[in-house]
Amino acid sequence: MTPDLLIRDATLPDGRRGMDIACAGGRIAAVAPGLPIEGAGRVVEAGGKLVSPPFLDCHFHMDATLSLGQPRLNTSGTLLEGIALWGELKPLLTQEAVIERALRYCDLAVSQGLLGVRSHVDVCDDRLLAVEALLEVRRRVAPYLDLQLVAFPQDGVLRSPGALAKLTRALEMGVDVVGGIPHFERTMEEGAESVRLLCRLAAERGLPVDLHCDESDDPLSRHVETLARETLRHGLGGRATGSHLTSMHSMDNYYVSKLLPLLAEAGVMAVANPLINIVLQGRHDTYPKRRGMTRVPELRAAGVTVAFGQDCVMDPWYSLGGADMLDVAHMGLHVAQMTSREAMRFCFDAVTVQPAKVMGLEGYGLEPGCHADLVLLDAADPIEAIRLRAARLAVVRRGRVVAESPSRRASLYLEGRPEGVAAWDYAPRAG
């Protein structure tokens, strides 16, 4: 085997050091120390730095990204004003503008080592303009980024006239996942009915289902319970996702103690969006203010698959963001107070291996046979990567380097320093 690319002297997220990674034919051919260098098409010296599988974002809105200020700004900063703003913008959209913004975002994502995105796309538009635009974007970016699309009825599949027919048409056009927003239906009963309807549709078509579920401060918004029941009913375990789940942060502990085992039994996966949840939730509170993000440590302890998403970048809901999943991990770590060494390492997993489970990606990882999709980070381990929001020194897609950047710091590697602490922070001072 002659590798097209050989990465030498890498540290892996599981702590293995001095590892070489040989890539051939777009796949990882070997992972071991001391692999032969002769004949390799290109050699990248990792110098003991961290090599990870690529970052993934399993909850995003690419049809709205980079539209900040169109047609106006969200002055209240609330979720509902954001939805209203998006409603004002939709009639003004052109396919060319959606494609242009999405492609700009995808270029930014790849430069950050983000090589897989699950994007919700609004289907409550008679033209299905955004659906057509993102299907074209998916085709164009396929060589360097995996883009999954969710048919998302932003205005409610029952509340918005004709939304179910438009959602079904989007699926027939090639959209990958069934979406929904039960808490935005007119009543709690209609919200539950929408969950039943959408899960049945997903089961009939053999598709995953990913619902914006209980994105509210209301502790009585409990559609995730219905999602768990319908997941069991239709055998959707491992293909059903509840995104946001922010009402769970306000639910009483007794109810949550019953809910968590139900989610685990059903195989419902959970996606928290730390940046957006901490900004949009608790807006009606004075003090104390609720954090907003769902109960990530408790979900993990119950055996539920949990991942983090970016959700929004410079759009009607969020005016910041930059396709940096380490930023997302950093916020999630703080909001959930996940500061043990193990929990901080999990926050790195929450933007890599955990979203791969949510997205059902084939061939993701660092084992031989996996796709040769890799990121070389200017850090010695996952904790340091989060702490520094480490530069992506090289981004590899299918065995080819597609982005490179210089180190932002000079760092002498020292054996024995605590995990997550940069060498330049740990070197003993003279005297």
Residue pairs with C-beta under 8 A, 6 or more apart in sequence:
1 22
1 24
1 29
1 30
2 24
2 39
2 40
2 41
3 22
3 23
3 24
3 29
3 30
3 35
3 39
3 40
3 41
4 23
4 24
4 25
4 40
4 41
4 42
4 399
4 400
5 22
5 23
5 40
5 41
5 42
5 43
5 44
5 372
5 396
5 399
5 400
5 401
6 20
6 21
6 22
6 23
6 35
6 37
6 40
6 42
6 43
6 44
7 20
7 21
7 23
7 43
7 44
7 46
7 51
7 374
7 376
7 396
8 20
8 35
8 37
8 43
8 44
8 45
8 46
9 18
9 19
9 20
9 45
9 46
9 47
9 48
10 18
10 19
10 20
10 21
10 46
10 48
10 49
10 50
10 51
10 376
11 17
11 18
11 19
11 46
11 48
11 49
11 50
11 51
11 380
11 381
12 19
12 31
12 50
12 51
12 52
12 366
13 50
13 52
13 345
13 348
13 349
13 352
13 366
13 381
13 382
15 381
17 48
18 33
18 48
19 31
19 32
19 33
19 51
20 30
20 31
20 32
20 33
20 34
20 35
21 28
21 30
21 31
21 51
21 366
21 374
22 28
22 29
22 30
22 31
22 35
22 40
23 29
23 372
23 374
23 396
23 399
24 372
24 399
25 399
26 371
26 372
26 398
26 399
27 363
27 368
27 369
27 370
27 371
27 372
27 399
28 366
28 367
28 368
28 369
28 370
28 371
28 372
29 368
30 368
31 366
31 367
31 368
37 43
42 401
44 376
44 394
44 401
46 376
47 413
48 380
48 413
49 376
49 377
49 378
49 379
49 380
49 393
50 376
50 377
50 379
50 380
50 381
50 382
50 384
50 385
50 390
51 366
51 374
51 375
51 376
51 377
52 113
52 348
52 352
52 366
52 374
52 375
52 377
52 382
52 385
53 352
53 353
53 356
53 364
53 365
53 366
53 370
53 373
53 374
53 375
54 113
54 114
54 115
54 116
54 352
54 373
54 374
54 375
54 395
54 397
55 112
55 113
55 114
55 115
55 116
55 325
55 326
55 351
55 352
55 375
56 114
56 115
56 116
56 117
56 307
56 325
56 351
56 352
56 355
56 356
56 359
56 361
56 364
57 109
57 114
57 116
57 117
57 118
57 309
57 310
57 323
57 325
57 328
57 351
57 355
58 116
58 117
58 118
58 241
58 271
58 307
58 309
58 355
58 358
58 359
59 118
59 120
59 210
59 243
59 271
59 273
59 307
59 309
59 310
59 311
60 117
60 118
60 119
60 120
60 309
60 310
60 311
60 312
60 313
61 119
61 120
61 121
61 311
61 312
61 315
61 317
62 102
62 105
62 117
62 119
62 121
62 134
62 137
62 147
63 98
63 102
63 119
63 121
63 122
63 130
63 133
63 134
64 86
64 89
64 122
64 312
64 315
64 316
64 317
65 101
65 102
65 105
65 312
65 313
65 314
65 315
66 101
66 104
66 105
66 313
66 314
66 315
67 89
67 101
67 314
67 315
67 316
68 314
68 315
68 316
68 319
70 89
70 92
71 85
71 88
71 89
71 92
72 85
72 88
73 319
74 81
74 82
74 85
74 316
74 317
74 319
75 81
76 283
77 279
77 280
77 283
78 280
78 283
79 215
79 280
79 283
79 317
81 316
82 280
82 315
82 316
82 317
83 154
83 155
83 184
83 316
85 316
86 122
86 154
86 315
86 316
87 155
89 316
90 122
90 124
90 125
93 129
93 130
94 129
95 129
95 132
95 133
95 136
98 129
98 130
98 133
98 134
99 133
99 136
99 137
102 133
102 134
102 137
103 137
103 140
103 141
105 313
105 323
106 117
106 137
106 141
106 144
106 145
106 147
108 322
108 323
109 115
109 117
109 145
109 323
110 144
110 145
110 395
110 397
110 402
110 403
111 323
111 392
111 395
111 403
111 405
112 322
112 323
112 324
112 325
112 392
112 395
113 325
113 375
113 377
113 392
113 395
113 403
114 145
114 323
114 324
114 325
115 144
115 145
115 146
115 373
115 395
115 397
116 145
116 146
116 147
116 148
116 355
116 356
116 359
116 361
116 364
117 145
117 146
117 147
117 148
118 148
118 149
118 150
118 177
118 210
118 309
118 355
118 358
118 359
119 134
119 147
119 148
119 149
119 150
120 149
120 150
120 152
120 179
120 210
120 212
121 130
121 131
121 134
121 149
121 150
121 151
121 152
121 170
121 175
122 130
122 152
122 153
122 154
123 131
123 151
123 152
123 153
123 154
123 163
123 166
123 167
123 169
123 170
124 153
124 154
124 155
124 156
124 160
124 163
124 166
125 166
126 162
126 166
128 166
128 169
128 170
128 173
131 149
131 151
131 170
131 173
131 175
132 173
134 147
134 149
135 149
135 173
135 174
135 175
137 147
138 147
138 149
141 147
143 397
143 398
144 397
144 402
145 397
146 359
146 361
148 176
148 177
148 359
149 174
149 175
149 176
149 177
150 175
150 176
150 177
150 178
150 179
150 210
151 167
151 170
151 171
151 175
151 177
151 178
151 179
152 179
152 180
152 181
152 212
153 160
153 163
153 164
153 166
153 167
153 179
153 180
153 181
154 160
154 181
154 184
155 163
155 184
156 163
156 181
156 184
156 185
156 186
156 190
156 194
157 163
157 164
157 167
157 180
157 181
157 185
157 194
157 197
157 198
158 164
158 185
158 186
158 190
158 193
158 194
158 197
159 184
159 185
159 186
159 190
164 197
167 178
167 179
167 201
168 201
171 178
171 201
171 205
171 207
176 207
176 208
177 202
177 207
177 208
177 209
177 210
178 198
178 199
178 201
178 202
178 205
178 207
178 208
178 209
178 210
179 198
179 209
179 210
179 211
179 212
180 194
180 195
180 198
180 209
180 211
180 212
181 194
181 211
181 212
181 215
182 191
182 192
182 194
182 195
182 211
182 212
182 213
182 214
182 223
182 226
183 191
183 212
183 213
183 214
183 215
183 216
183 218
183 221
183 223
183 247
184 191
184 212
185 191
185 193
185 194
188 220
188 221
191 221
191 223
191 226
192 223
192 226
195 211
195 223
195 226
195 227
195 230
196 226
196 230
198 209
198 211
199 209
199 227
199 230
199 231
199 233
199 234
199 236
199 240
200 230
200 234
201 207
202 208
202 209
202 234
202 236
202 239
202 240
203 234
203 235
203 236
207 239
208 236
208 239
208 240
208 241
208 360
209 231
209 236
209 239
209 240
209 241
210 240
210 241
210 243
210 271
210 358
211 223
211 227
211 241
211 242
211 243
212 243
212 244
213 223
213 224
213 227
213 242
213 243
213 244
213 245
214 221
214 222
214 223
214 224
214 242
214 244
214 245
214 246
214 247
214 248
215 243
215 244
215 245
215 246
215 247
215 280
216 246
216 247
217 246
217 247
217 249
217 250
217 281
217 282
217 284
217 285
217 290
217 292
218 247
218 250
219 247
219 250
219 251
219 252
220 247
221 247
222 247
222 251
222 255
222 259
224 242
224 245
224 247
224 248
224 259
224 263
224 268
225 259
225 262
227 240
227 242
227 266
227 268
228 259
228 262
228 263
228 265
228 266
228 268
229 262
229 266
230 236
230 240
231 237
231 240
231 266
231 267
231 268
232 265
232 266
236 267
237 266
237 267
237 268
238 267
238 269
238 357
238 360
239 360
240 266
240 267
240 268
240 269
241 268
241 269
241 270
241 271
241 358
242 263
242 268
242 269
242 270
242 271
243 270
243 271
243 273
243 309
244 271
244 272
244 273
244 277
244 294
245 270
245 272
245 294
246 277
246 281
246 292
246 293
246 294
248 256
248 259
248 294
248 295
249 281
249 290
249 291
249 292
249 293
249 294
249 295
250 290
251 259
256 295
256 298
260 298
260 299
260 302
260 304
261 302
263 270
263 299
263 302
263 304
264 302
264 303
264 304
268 304
269 304
269 305
269 306
269 307
269 357
269 358
270 294
270 296
270 299
270 304
270 305
270 306
270 307
271 306
271 307
271 308
271 309
271 355
271 358
272 293
272 294
272 296
272 306
272 307
272 308
272 309
272 332
273 293
273 308
273 309
273 310
273 311
273 328
274 293
274 308
274 328
274 331
274 332
274 335
274 336
275 310
275 311
275 312
275 318
275 320
275 321
275 327
275 328
275 331
276 311
276 312
276 317
276 318
277 291
277 292
277 293
277 294
277 335
278 291
278 292
278 293
278 331
278 335
279 292
279 318
280 292
280 317
281 290
281 291
281 292
281 293
282 289
282 290
282 291
282 292
291 335
292 335
293 332
293 335
293 336
296 306
296 332
296 336
296 338
296 350
297 336
297 338
297 343
299 306
300 306
300 346
305 354
305 357
305 358
306 350
306 354
307 350
307 351
307 354
307 355
307 357
307 358
308 325
308 328
308 329
308 332
308 347
308 350
308 351
308 354
308 355
309 328
309 355
310 321
310 323
310 325
310 328
311 317
311 318
312 318
312 321
313 320
313 321
313 322
313 323
314 320
314 321
321 327
324 389
325 351
325 352
326 351
326 385
326 386
326 389
326 390
327 389
328 351
329 347
329 348
329 350
329 351
329 386
330 347
330 386
330 387
330 389
332 338
332 347
332 350
333 339
333 343
333 344
333 347
333 386
336 343
338 344
338 346
338 347
341 383
341 419
341 420
344 382
344 383
344 386
344 420
345 382
345 383
347 386
348 382
348 383
348 385
348 386
349 382
353 364
353 365
356 364
356 365
363 369
363 370
363 371
364 370
364 371
364 373
366 374
371 398
372 396
372 397
372 398
372 399
373 396
373 397
373 398
374 394
374 395
374 396
375 392
375 394
375 395
375 396
376 392
376 393
376 394
376 395
376 396
377 385
377 390
377 391
377 392
377 393
378 388
378 390
378 391
378 392
378 393
378 407
378 408
378 409
378 411
379 385
379 388
379 390
379 422
380 413
380 422
380 423
381 419
381 420
383 419
383 420
384 390
384 419
384 420
384 421
384 422
386 420
387 420
387 422
388 409
388 422
391 405
391 406
391 407
391 408
392 403
392 405
393 404
393 405
393 406
393 407
394 401
394 403
394 404
395 401
395 402
395 403
395 404
396 402
409 422
409 424
410 424
411 422
411 423
411 424
412 423
412 424
412 427
413 423
414 423
414 426
414 427
417 423
417 426
418 426
